[in-house]
Each structure stands twice: as C-alpha cells, then as structure tokens.
Amino acid sequence: MSVDWDLLTSHAVEAMSKAYVPYSKFPVGAAAIVDDGRIVVGCNVENASYGLGLCAECSLVSALTMSGGGKLVAFSCVDGNGETLMPCGRCRQLLFEHSAPGMQLLTVSGVKTIDEVIPDAFGPSTLDAFTATDPADNTGCEGCE
Ligand code: THU
C-alpha cells in the first residue's frame, strides 16, 4: 500500500496543536489511516496526577474505537517541532492490538512494520492459544488451580 506520509503527518501536526501538556510541555500528535480509509488522530492529555497522563496514541486508539473501529494500516507521530517521534513501548503495544497485518509506521529510522517495532508481541492470539490448551495442563500457578 502506498501511503501519503506528508499528508498523514500533517494530520499528526494538527492533532499535536491540541495537546494538553502543562506539565511536560512536550506536545505529541498522532495520526493513522484505518483500513476503511478514514483518518483518526490523537494528542497527549496530561494530568496533575502525573502518572495518569494519556499518550497521543491512547487518544488515537480511543478515537478509532469511538468512530467505528477497524484496523490501523499506517501511522505517523510527531513532537512539538513536527519531527517524527518514535512511539513509546507501551504505545507500540496499544497500536499492535489494533493493527492490520503489515501496518506501516513512519519512524525515526524510516518506514517500518508493526512487527519490526514490537517483535514477537504479546497479543490477543497469545490469550487465545492459552485458552485452547487443556485446563488440566495449566498448573503453572496456584491462582490458576
Ligand atoms: N508521549 C506520547 O504522547 N506518546 C509517546 O509515544 C511518547 C510520550 C507523551 C507523554 C507525555 O505527555 C509526554 O509525551 C512526555 O513524556
């Protein structure tokens, strides 16, 4: 799939301008193309209880779900200067959950796939595989018994 990265990144920059960052003063904007062609965006939203701040990707995933769901096929994220920003580890996990196979990300080292930025990811299939095993074999922890 051919992605217009400049256009997608311009949506991320626009989203970044909405960031609520009174504490870090580090605005982030994110934009993604969904498999039905629509574009979803997000910005970071911080909180006086610092640890509760929401990353831009979290906001984006909420927008994805609220606007009808679907799978993400391309993603771009920027800092306050409009420069490409690498999603943090937690956000790579968030994005993985909603990624289409082969989802592309514009990163600081070029366009990469979701599998390249979070290899061997824990995900829904991990849970499905465990559920499919015989409960009698699941004696790994006392809480499971
Ligand atoms: N931040 C994001 O929004 N996404 C990332 O992938 C990295 C970090 C935000 C969180 C916090 O509001 C600010 O950047 C500084 O860490």
Residues whose N, C-alpha, C, O or C-beta is under 5 A from the ligand:
A	BS01	THU	S24 F26 V28 N44 E46 G53 L54 C55 A56 E57 M86 P87 C88 C91
